[in-house]
């Protein structure tokens, strides 16, 4: 529903920062970046931007790069089930028990 932690994105002179928000907050962003964030599936986030945000191309690219940085974090829902193997003593019990 939100970004995993504070993330940054930069394109040209535009810097954008996304900050996690509690459920129900919605997307607090400028209209251009709000569309990109909605398409990504994020529902609750605060944003902060600086630089010349009138250049819409750089502003949208900075938003995209910021979202791209969220995929660098390995969250627990991506870990999957651990492969549980037998303990080496249990696995080689027959060999270890022979005199």
C-alpha positions in Angstrom: 0.0 0.0 0.0 3.0 2.3 0.4 6.7 2.5 -0.3 9.0 0.4 2.0 11.1 3.3 3.2 12.1 6.8 2.2 13.3 6.8 -1.4 14.8 9.4 -3.7 14.8 9.9 -7.4 16.6 12.5 -9.6 16.3 13.6 -13.2 17.9 16.8 -14.4 17.5 19.3 -11.6 14.4 17.7 -10.3 14.7 15.7 -7.1 11.7 13.9 -5.6 11.4 12.0 -2.3 8.7 9.5 -1.4 7.9 9.0 2.3 5.8 6.1 3.6 2.3 7.2 4.8 -0.3 5.4 7.0 -3.2 3.6 5.5 -6.0 5.9 4.3 -3.8 8.9 3.7 -3.9 8.6 -0.1 -1.3 10.0 -2.5 -0.1 13.5 -1.5 1.6 14.6 -4.6 1.5 16.9 -7.6 -0.9 15.9 -10.4 1.8 14.8 -12.8 3.6 12.5 -10.3 0.3 11.4 -8.8 -0.7 9.7 -12.1 2.6 7.8 -12.3 2.3 6.7 -8.6 -1.3 5.6 -9.2 -0.3 3.5 -12.2 2.4 1.8 -10.0 -0.3 0.6 -7.6 0.8 2.6 -4.5 -2.1 3.9 -2.5 -0.6 5.9 0.4 2.5 8.0 0.1 3.8 11.5 0.9 6.0 13.2 -1.7 8.4 16.1 -1.6 10.0 17.6 -4.6 12.6 20.3 -5.3 14.3 21.8 -8.4 12.6 23.0 -11.5 9.5 20.9 -11.4 7.9 22.9 -14.3 9.9 20.7 -16.7 7.3 18.0 -16.7 9.5 15.4 -18.5 12.2 15.5 -15.8 9.6 15.6 -13.1 7.9 12.4 -14.3 11.2 10.7 -14.9 12.4 11.6 -11.4 9.1 10.1 -10.1 9.8 6.9 -12.2 13.4 6.7 -10.9 12.1 7.1 -7.4 9.7 4.2 -7.9 12.5 2.2 -9.5 14.5 2.5 -6.4 11.8 0.8 -4.3 12.5 -2.4 -6.1 16.1 -2.5 -4.8 14.7 -3.5 -1.4 14.1 -7.2 -0.7 10.9 -7.2 1.5 9.7 -10.3 3.4 6.9 -11.0 0.9 9.5 -11.7 -1.8 11.6 -14.1 0.3 9.5 -17.2 -0.4 9.5 -20.3 1.7 12.9 -21.4 3.0 14.4 -24.7 1.7 14.6 -26.8 4.9 17.2 -29.6 4.6 18.0 -32.3 7.1 20.7 -31.7 9.6 24.0 -33.4 8.5 23.9 -35.7 11.5 20.4 -36.9 10.5 21.3 -37.1 6.8 24.4 -39.3 7.4 23.2 -41.2 10.4 23.8 -44.7 8.9 27.4 -43.8 8.0 28.2 -42.3 11.4 26.7 -45.1 13.4 28.8 -47.9 11.8 31.9 -48.8 13.8 
